[in-house]
Amino acid sequence: MRIRPAMRLAAITLGATTALTLTACAGSEDSGKPSVVASTDVWGNIAETIAGSDAEVESLISDPSADPHSHETSAVESADLSDADLVVYNGGGYDEFVEKALAGGDQRTVSAFDARPDKNDENEHVFYDTRTVATVADQIARSLSELDPEHAADYTGRATTFKDKLGGIDAIAKQVATAHPRTPILQTEPLAHYLLRTAGTDDRTPHDFQEAIEQETDPAPATVAATRNLLTDKQVRALVYNVQTQDKITQDLRAVAEKANIPVLEVTETLPEGVDYIQWQTTNAQALAAALA
């Protein structure tokens, strides 16, 4: 799915300190520590958790209003990617700028999309999939251990601790699946796909509506009407709403949901300010449980 940057929620940019973090990989040369460059702050935070103080990690995109799909690397960013000892990115077309920057090279990389256990699932938002994230954590730890054998045990230990915490997120989602099996929901975009799958929900979003959003086109009026009817007729129990890619159509769906007293679950593609990955996804799972309770 390609995200329409023109539809970004302007209010989210308030308080953002910078649109891009132009990495400081040169500092790692001075420190002698392995340097890691991540495409977004989501993968950057996970890499930081595994790296601890033994490696230096920078994220190219940390502004919630920036669009990884349309981002073009600057000369500085391209150099940082080329100079990094390890590049961690989403893959699957989500942050294609990384793949373009590294094309033809022999860079050491970790692609989350390639690491996903279920190769038949093509949804690229794998940062909502704890199984993929656990595999990525292991791959980061393995790569850093090869680069820095002296701290191999530390990287592995931090990855193990991180994966144990992922279990808490799964536990909440699985409790939802047990308490509310096959609960019908509607999504403005298939962002939280993997979380909703773990929670055992029944995604009733019309295929034509979802396809139009993914192709960056407006859904046909009949498709929009059918989607609205799911809310007005209370055929779904919650609306999962991507607050970072709003437009007139999705805002209207939210208004319809609120009028029908259907809970709206807000989800994002980047880390909210001041929280780490575990806190972010734990909050998402808890919010889903509350919405469906």
PyMOL commands that set and color helices and strands:
alter all, ss='L'
color gray80, all
select helices_A, chain A and resi 5-7+10-13+26-31+41-51+75-83+96-102+112-115+126-128+130-147+149-179+190-198+207-214+221-232+248-259+277-292
alter helices_A, ss='H'
color red, helices_A
select strands_A, chain A and resi 35-40+56-61+86-89+109-111+184-187+202-203+238-242+264-267
alter strands_A, ss='S'
color yellow, strands_A
deselect
rebuild
show_as cartoon
